[in-house]
Amino acid sequence: MISFEEYAKAVYPFLDVTPFHQTYYRVLQMFAEGRIRRLIVTMPPQHGKSVGSTTLLPAYLLGLDPDLRVAIASYSASLANKFNRRVQRIIESKEYNEIFPLTTIKQGGKPANYIRTADEVEIIGRRGELLSVGREGALTGNRVDVFILDDLYKDAMEANSPVTRENCWEWYTSVVRTRMHNLSRELIVFTRWHEEDLIGRITQRERVFELNDWAQVESIDRNEWLHLNFEALKESLPTALDPRLEGEALWPEQQDAELLMAKRRLDTTRFECMYQGRPAPQGGLLYGDGFARYDTLPREVVRWGNYTDTADMGDDYLCSICYAVDVDGVIYVTDVVYSREPMEVTEGLVAEMLRRTQTRQAAIESNNGGRGFARAVQRLAPEVKVEWFHQSGNKEARILSNSATVLHALRMPENWAALWPELYQHLTTYRRMFSANRWHDAADVVTGIVEREVIDRHDRRVRHISFVGR
């Protein structure tokens, strides 16, 4: 029998096969042979996970056994169908036919009585077929021998949505598991996004073992899972499957350690999820990645505003946020200055931002030199009405009690992580335990914005209605 690696090189001669790919392909071969029945593989983005598991593997499975019924599932039907079409192209290739001559599919209109569509293809003269389905889609028929679940969440926003995660779990238990029989196999392969994603929920309910030694393959029970996790940067101890030393990159030719460290500095929490396979406990985060996003500003903007908090101490951040408010009271963040530069620098940065965004009213906290800062900004941007005020409320109580309102009322630009990486990191990693945070500046300002634009305006409307009612 031809090995999976040899087969992969034959049908994809352009393939880069590094030492970690060799390990990956050896594990996939054990899965194809039935020696591993339930397998989870996690690895960083752009490292070849889908090429191995969802493009090359289905054709290999059908070559070994043309009677298998294989199903590919992904977050959308279009993506699952794309994988299906790639598999079909492999099966009809000359190289594949030389390796597996008994596994053939319909070409053109012949044979007429066989199915070949984007989501279903039958093996000619055998019982096997390849199906593809989007998450929450239906599967026809009574039997699936091999499930391959790849990228069941489109992005972080989906994975961080409790509704999406619950729907995914419901679909998995009611569709995937109900189509399985005693000999069925299951492969789950995707980048981690959240501790309670599908992999996390399976781990909570069933026995899942980290795959570190080849001997584990022979001792695993059919109802137990093996989990192979490839860290982008090696931090765990060397193993037989991953003998790298600490700090070594998984695929340095594509993403070396320097690039990976830069990605980690940009967003530590997401790096741990996506690149190391270790989602951070979301229960301890106040906002997480729960901020809603927007592509374009609404047509009807009733107010352009700014809220600025000057730095309290030497290593604190000045945080100044410009925003627009629509007729429904939704707040759209439009521009930000988030800096630890001295005031003589940030005064100019804020004034220039106010002019650039055509903001006509700015509120600046007068605490800790804020009044002098406000006067300087007013001088540099005379067309802006600058007001300063004293913030007397308890910072911890304000931030914690208004967090739900912040997530409900505030909208961030679609690419805000790239626009303002430090602000993004400090807000999405801000913890519920107030004392566990080093910087409170960003959370303080978004809280101040919703206090002014949502809570205070609501209170004023209520008082006005009460007054008129008398």
C-alpha positions as CSV (number, residue, x, y, z in Angstrom):
1,M,0.0,0.0,0.0
2,I,1.3,3.5,-0.9
3,S,1.9,5.7,2.1
4,F,-0.1,8.9,2.5
5,E,3.1,11.0,2.1
6,E,4.1,9.2,-1.2
7,Y,0.5,9.6,-2.5
8,A,0.4,13.3,-1.6
9,K,3.7,14.0,-3.4
10,A,2.5,12.1,-6.5
11,V,-0.8,14.0,-6.9
12,Y,0.5,17.3,-5.6
13,P,4.2,17.4,-6.8
14,F,4.5,21.0,-5.8
15,L,3.8,20.2,-2.2
16,D,6.2,21.4,0.5
17,V,6.7,18.5,3.0
18,T,8.7,19.6,6.1
19,P,9.4,17.4,9.1
20,F,6.2,18.5,10.8
21,H,4.2,17.8,7.7
22,Q,5.7,14.3,7.6
23,T,4.4,13.8,11.2
24,Y,1.0,15.2,10.2
25,Y,0.8,12.9,7.2
26,R,1.8,9.9,9.1
27,V,-1.0,10.6,11.6
28,L,-3.5,11.1,8.8
29,Q,-2.4,7.7,7.3
30,M,-3.1,6.0,10.6
31,F,-6.5,7.6,10.6
32,A,-7.1,6.4,7.0
33,E,-6.1,2.9,8.0
34,G,-8.6,2.9,10.9
35,R,-5.9,2.7,13.5
36,I,-7.1,6.1,14.9
37,R,-10.8,6.4,15.0
38,R,-11.4,9.8,16.6
39,L,-8.8,12.4,15.8
40,I,-8.4,16.2,16.6
41,V,-5.7,18.2,14.9
42,T,-5.0,21.8,15.7
43,M,-2.4,23.9,14.0
44,P,-1.7,27.6,13.1
45,P,-3.3,29.3,10.1
46,Q,-1.5,28.9,6.7
47,H,0.4,25.7,7.7
48,G,-1.3,23.2,5.4
49,K,-4.0,21.7,7.7
50,S,-6.8,21.8,5.1
51,V,-4.6,20.6,2.2
52,G,-3.7,17.5,4.2
53,S,-7.0,16.7,5.9
54,T,-9.7,18.1,3.7
55,T,-8.2,18.0,0.2
56,L,-5.7,15.1,0.0
57,L,-7.2,12.8,2.7
58,P,-10.7,12.2,1.3
59,A,-9.3,11.1,-2.1
60,Y,-6.8,8.8,-0.3
61,L,-9.6,7.3,1.8
62,L,-11.7,6.6,-1.3
63,G,-8.7,5.1,-3.0
64,L,-8.1,2.7,-0.1
65,D,-11.7,1.8,0.1
66,P,-14.1,2.9,-2.8
67,D,-17.1,1.8,-0.7
68,L,-16.6,4.5,1.9
69,R,-19.2,7.2,2.4
70,V,-17.1,10.3,3.3
71,A,-18.6,13.7,4.4
72,I,-16.8,17.0,4.6
73,A,-18.3,19.8,6.7
74,S,-17.3,23.4,7.1
75,Y,-18.8,26.7,8.3
76,S,-20.5,27.3,4.9
77,A,-21.7,25.1,2.1
78,S,-19.7,27.0,-0.4
79,L,-16.4,26.3,1.4
80,A,-17.3,22.6,1.9
81,N,-18.2,22.4,-1.8
82,K,-14.9,24.0,-2.7
83,F,-13.1,21.2,-0.9
84,N,-15.3,18.7,-2.6
85,R,-14.4,20.0,-6.1
86,R,-10.7,19.9,-5.2
87,V,-11.0,16.2,-4.2
88,Q,-12.8,15.5,-7.4
89,R,-10.0,17.0,-9.5
90,I,-7.5,14.8,-7.7
91,I,-9.6,11.7,-8.3
92,E,-9.8,12.3,-12.0
93,S,-6.1,13.1,-12.4
94,K,-3.8,10.8,-14.3
95,E,-1.5,10.5,-11.2
96,Y,-4.3,9.4,-9.0
97,N,-5.6,6.8,-11.5
98,E,-2.2,5.2,-11.6
99,I,-2.2,4.7,-7.8
100,F,-5.9,3.9,-7.4
101,P,-7.3,2.6,-10.7
102,L,-10.5,1.2,-9.1
103,T,-11.7,4.6,-7.8
104,T,-13.2,6.6,-10.6
105,I,-16.0,9.2,-10.9
106,K,-18.3,10.5,-13.6
107,Q,-16.6,12.6,-16.3
108,G,-18.7,14.8,-18.5
109,G,-22.1,13.2,-18.8
110,K,-20.9,9.6,-18.5
111,P,-21.9,7.3,-16.9
112,A,-25.3,9.0,-17.0
113,N,-26.7,7.2,-13.9
114,Y,-24.1,8.4,-11.5
115,I,-24.1,11.7,-9.5
116,R,-21.4,14.3,-9.8
117,T,-22.3,17.7,-8.4
118,A,-20.4,20.3,-6.2
119,D,-21.7,18.7,-3.0
120,E,-22.0,15.0,-4.0
121,V,-20.0,12.6,-6.1
122,E,-20.4,8.8,-6.4
123,I,-17.7,6.3,-7.1
124,I,-18.5,4.4,-10.3
125,G,-19.3,0.7,-9.7
126,R,-18.9,1.0,-5.9
127,R,-21.0,2.1,-2.9
128,G,-18.6,5.0,-2.0
129,E,-19.4,8.7,-2.3
130,L,-18.2,12.1,-1.1
131,L,-20.6,14.5,0.4
132,S,-20.1,18.1,1.5
133,V,-22.3,20.2,3.8
134,G,-22.2,23.6,5.5
135,R,-22.5,23.9,9.3
136,E,-26.2,23.4,10.3
137,G,-26.9,21.9,6.9
138,A,-28.7,18.5,6.4
139,L,-27.2,15.2,5.4
140,T,-29.2,12.8,3.4
141,G,-28.9,9.0,3.7
142,N,-28.4,6.7,6.7
143,R,-24.7,6.2,6.9
144,V,-21.5,8.2,7.1
145,D,-18.3,6.2,7.5
146,V,-15.9,9.1,7.8
147,F,-16.6,12.7,8.9
148,I,-14.0,15.4,8.3
149,L,-15.0,18.7,10.1
150,D,-12.8,21.6,9.0
151,D,-13.1,25.2,10.1
152,L,-16.6,25.1,11.6
153,Y,-16.3,28.8,12.6
154,K,-15.7,31.4,10.0
155,D,-13.7,33.8,12.3
156,A,-13.3,35.1,15.8
157,M,-16.6,36.9,15.8
158,E,-18.5,33.7,15.1
159,A,-16.5,31.7,17.6
160,N,-17.1,34.3,20.2
161,S,-20.8,34.3,19.7
162,P,-22.6,32.1,22.3
163,V,-25.5,31.6,19.8
164,T,-23.2,30.4,17.0
165,R,-21.3,28.1,19.3
166,E,-24.6,26.6,20.6
167,N,-26.0,26.2,17.1
168,C,-22.8,24.4,16.1
169,W,-23.0,22.1,19.0
170,E,-26.6,21.3,18.3
171,W,-25.9,20.6,14.7
172,Y,-22.9,18.4,15.7
173,T,-24.9,16.3,18.1
174,S,-28.1,16.1,16.1
175,V,-26.6,15.6,12.6
176,V,-23.0,14.4,12.7
177,R,-23.3,12.0,15.6
178,T,-26.7,10.6,14.5
179,R,-25.2,9.6,11.1
180,M,-22.3,7.6,12.7
181,H,-22.2,3.8,13.3
182,N,-19.9,1.5,15.2
183,L,-17.1,1.7,12.6
184,S,-17.4,5.4,11.8
185,R,-14.3,7.6,12.0
186,E,-14.2,11.3,12.9
187,L,-11.6,13.9,12.2
188,I,-11.9,17.5,13.5
189,V,-9.3,19.9,12.2
190,F,-9.3,23.7,12.7
191,T,-7.6,26.6,14.3
192,R,-8.8,27.3,17.8
193,W,-10.7,30.5,18.5
194,H,-12.5,30.0,21.8
195,E,-12.2,27.7,24.9
196,E,-15.9,26.6,24.4
197,D,-15.7,25.9,20.7
198,L,-16.5,22.4,19.4
199,I,-13.2,21.0,20.5
200,G,-13.5,22.6,23.9
201,R,-17.0,21.1,24.5
202,I,-15.9,17.7,23.3
203,T,-13.0,17.8,25.7
204,Q,-15.3,18.6,28.6
205,R,-17.5,15.6,27.9
206,E,-15.3,12.9,26.5
207,R,-11.9,11.4,27.0
208,V,-9.3,13.3,24.9
209,F,-5.6,12.5,25.1
210,E,-2.8,14.7,23.8
211,L,-0.9,12.7,21.1
212,N,2.8,12.8,22.1
213,D,4.0,9.3,21.5
214,W,3.4,6.8,18.7
215,A,2.6,4.0,21.2
216,Q,-0.6,5.8,22.1
217,V,-2.1,4.9,18.8
218,E,-2.1,1.2,19.7
219,S,-3.6,1.7,23.2
220,I,-6.4,4.1,22.5
221,D,-10.1,2.9,22.9
222,R,-12.4,3.4,19.9
223,N,-14.5,6.0,21.9
224,E,-11.5,8.0,23.0
225,W,-9.9,10.9,21.1
226,L,-6.3,11.6,20.2
227,H,-5.4,15.3,19.9
228,L,-2.4,16.4,17.9
229,N,-1.6,20.1,18.6
230,F,1.2,21.8,16.6
231,E,2.3,25.0,18.4
232,A,3.5,27.8,16.1
233,L,6.3,28.5,18.6
234,K,7.5,25.5,20.5
235,E,6.8,26.0,24.3
236,S,6.0,22.5,25.5
237,L,8.6,19.8,26.1
238,P,9.9,18.0,23.1
239,T,8.1,14.8,22.2
240,A,8.5,12.0,19.7
241,L,6.0,13.7,17.4
242,D,7.3,17.2,17.9
243,P,11.0,17.2,18.9
244,R,11.6,20.9,18.4
245,L,13.4,22.9,21.1
246,E,11.7,25.7,23.0
247,G,11.3,28.8,20.8
248,E,11.6,27.1,17.4
249,A,9.0,27.9,14.8
250,L,6.9,25.2,13.3
251,W,7.5,26.1,9.7
252,P,10.3,28.7,9.7
253,E,10.4,28.9,5.9
254,Q,6.9,30.3,5.9
255,Q,6.6,32.0,9.3
256,D,9.8,32.3,11.3
257,A,10.2,32.9,15.0
258,E,10.7,36.7,14.6
259,L,7.4,37.1,12.6
260,L,5.5,34.9,15.1
261,M,6.8,36.9,18.1
262,A,5.7,40.1,16.3
263,K,2.2,38.6,15.9
264,R,2.2,37.6,19.6
265,R,3.1,41.2,20.7
266,L,0.3,42.5,18.5
267,D,-2.4,40.4,20.2
268,T,-1.3,38.0,22.9
269,T,-4.7,36.4,23.6
270,R,-5.6,35.7,19.9
271,F,-2.1,34.4,19.3
272,E,-2.5,31.8,22.1
273,C,-5.8,30.7,20.5
274,M,-4.9,30.6,16.8
275,Y,-1.2,29.9,16.9
276,Q,-0.6,27.9,20.0
277,G,-3.9,26.0,20.3
278,R,-4.5,27.3,23.8
279,P,-7.7,29.5,24.0
280,A,-7.6,31.8,27.0
281,P,-10.4,31.4,29.5
282,Q,-13.1,33.8,28.2
283,G,-15.0,33.9,31.4
284,G,-12.3,36.2,32.9
285,L,-12.5,38.8,30.2
286,L,-14.8,41.8,30.5
287,Y,-15.2,42.5,26.8
288,G,-13.2,39.9,25.0
289,D,-13.7,40.2,21.2
290,G,-17.3,41.0,21.6
291,F,-17.3,44.4,20.1
292,A,-19.6,44.8,17.1
293,R,-18.0,46.1,13.9
294,Y,-19.1,48.2,11.0
295,D,-18.0,48.7,7.4
296,T,-19.4,52.1,6.6
297,L,-20.8,54.9,8.7
298,P,-24.6,55.4,8.7
299,R,-26.1,58.1,6.4
300,E,-27.8,59.9,9.2
301,V,-25.3,61.1,11.9
302,V,-26.8,63.3,14.5
303,R,-23.7,64.0,16.5
304,W,-19.9,63.9,16.2
305,G,-18.1,63.7,19.5
306,N,-14.8,63.1,21.3
307,Y,-13.9,61.8,24.7
308,T,-10.4,62.2,26.0
309,D,-8.7,60.9,29.2
310,T,-5.2,62.2,29.8
311,A,-2.5,59.9,31.3
312,D,-2.8,59.6,35.1
313,M,0.8,58.4,35.6
314,G,4.1,58.2,33.8
315,D,3.4,54.9,32.0
316,D,-0.3,55.4,31.5
317,Y,-1.9,56.0,28.1
318,L,-3.6,59.1,26.9
319,C,-6.8,57.8,25.3
320,S,-8.7,60.1,23.0
321,I,-11.6,58.6,20.9
322,C,-13.7,60.4,18.2
323,Y,-17.1,58.9,17.4
324,A,-20.3,59.4,15.5
325,V,-23.8,58.9,16.9
326,D,-26.7,57.8,14.6
327,V,-30.4,58.5,15.0
328,D,-30.9,55.3,17.0
329,G,-28.1,56.3,19.5
330,V,-25.6,53.7,18.2
331,I,-22.0,55.0,18.6
332,Y,-19.4,54.5,15.8
333,V,-15.8,54.9,16.8
334,T,-14.1,56.8,13.9
335,D,-10.6,57.7,15.1
336,V,-8.3,57.2,18.0
337,V,-5.2,58.6,19.6
338,Y,-3.8,56.0,22.1
339,S,-0.3,57.0,23.2
340,R,2.2,57.2,26.0
341,E,4.0,60.1,24.4
342,P,4.3,63.2,26.6
343,M,1.5,65.8,26.6
344,E,3.4,68.2,24.3
345,V,3.2,65.5,21.6
346,T,-0.3,64.2,22.3
347,E,-1.8,67.7,22.4
348,G,-1.0,68.1,18.7
349,L,-2.0,64.5,17.8
350,V,-5.5,65.0,19.4
351,A,-6.0,68.5,17.9
352,E,-5.1,67.2,14.4
353,M,-7.5,64.2,14.8
354,L,-10.3,66.5,15.8
355,R,-9.8,68.6,12.7
356,R,-9.4,65.6,10.5
357,T,-12.7,64.0,11.7
358,Q,-14.5,67.4,11.7
359,T,-15.4,66.9,15.3
360,R,-17.0,70.0,16.7
361,Q,-17.3,69.1,20.4
362,A,-14.7,67.4,22.6
363,A,-14.9,66.4,26.3
364,I,-11.6,66.1,28.2
365,E,-11.3,64.9,31.7
366,S,-9.7,67.6,33.8
367,N,-8.1,65.2,36.3
368,N,-4.3,65.1,36.4
369,G,-3.5,68.0,34.2
370,G,-6.4,67.5,31.9
371,R,-7.5,71.2,32.1
372,G,-4.1,72.4,30.8
373,F,-4.3,69.8,28.1
374,A,-7.8,70.9,27.1
375,R,-6.6,74.6,26.8
376,A,-3.8,73.5,24.6
377,V,-6.1,71.5,22.3
378,Q,-8.5,74.4,22.2
379,R,-5.7,76.7,21.1
380,L,-4.6,74.3,18.4
381,A,-8.1,73.6,17.1
382,P,-10.1,76.8,17.7
383,E,-13.0,75.6,15.6
384,V,-13.7,72.8,18.2
385,K,-15.7,73.4,21.3
386,V,-13.6,71.9,24.1
387,E,-15.1,71.3,27.5
388,W,-13.2,69.9,30.5
389,F,-14.9,68.1,33.4
390,H,-13.9,66.4,36.6
391,Q,-14.6,62.6,36.7
392,S,-15.5,61.8,40.3
393,G,-17.0,58.4,39.9
394,N,-15.2,55.3,41.0
395,K,-13.3,54.0,38.0
396,E,-13.7,50.3,38.9
397,A,-17.4,50.5,39.5
398,R,-18.0,52.6,36.4
399,I,-16.1,50.2,34.1
400,L,-17.6,47.0,35.4
401,S,-21.2,48.2,35.7
402,N,-21.3,49.7,32.2
403,S,-19.5,46.9,30.3
404,A,-22.7,45.4,28.9
405,T,-23.8,48.8,27.6
406,V,-20.4,49.4,26.0
407,L,-20.7,46.1,24.0
408,H,-24.3,46.9,23.1
409,A,-23.9,50.5,22.0
410,L,-20.4,50.8,20.6
411,R,-19.3,49.8,17.1
412,M,-15.7,49.5,16.0
413,P,-14.3,49.7,12.4
414,E,-14.0,46.3,10.7
415,N,-10.2,46.6,10.8
416,W,-9.8,48.2,14.2
417,A,-7.2,45.6,15.3
418,A,-4.9,46.8,12.5
419,L,-5.7,50.5,12.9
420,W,-5.1,50.7,16.7
421,P,-3.4,47.5,17.8
422,E,-2.6,48.6,21.3
423,L,-6.2,49.8,22.0
424,Y,-7.5,46.5,20.5
425,Q,-5.2,44.4,22.7
426,H,-6.0,46.4,25.9
427,L,-9.8,46.3,25.4
428,T,-10.1,42.6,24.2
429,T,-7.8,41.3,27.0
430,Y,-9.2,43.6,29.8
431,R,-10.1,41.3,32.7
432,R,-13.1,41.4,35.0
433,M,-10.8,41.3,38.0
434,F,-10.0,45.1,38.0
435,S,-6.7,44.7,39.9
436,A,-5.4,42.2,37.3
437,N,-5.2,44.9,34.7
438,R,-2.2,47.1,34.2
439,W,-3.9,49.7,32.1
440,H,-7.4,51.0,32.5
441,D,-7.3,53.9,30.1
442,A,-9.1,52.4,27.1
443,A,-11.8,50.8,29.2
444,D,-12.2,54.1,31.1
445,V,-12.8,56.1,27.9
446,V,-15.3,53.7,26.2
447,T,-17.1,53.7,29.5
448,G,-17.1,57.5,29.6
449,I,-18.5,57.6,26.0
450,V,-21.5,55.4,26.8
451,E,-22.1,57.3,30.1
452,R,-22.4,60.6,28.2
453,E,-24.1,59.3,25.0
454,V,-26.4,56.6,26.4
455,I,-26.9,56.8,30.1
456,D,-26.9,60.5,30.7
457,R,-29.0,61.3,27.7
458,H,-31.5,58.6,28.7
459,D,-31.7,60.1,32.2
460,R,-32.2,63.6,30.8
461,R,-35.1,62.3,28.6
462,V,-36.7,60.6,31.6
463,R,-36.5,63.8,33.7
464,H,-37.9,65.8,30.8
465,I,-40.8,63.4,30.4
466,S,-41.5,63.5,34.1
467,F,-41.4,67.3,34.2
468,V,-43.8,67.6,31.2
469,G,-46.1,65.1,32.8
470,R,-46.7,67.3,35.8
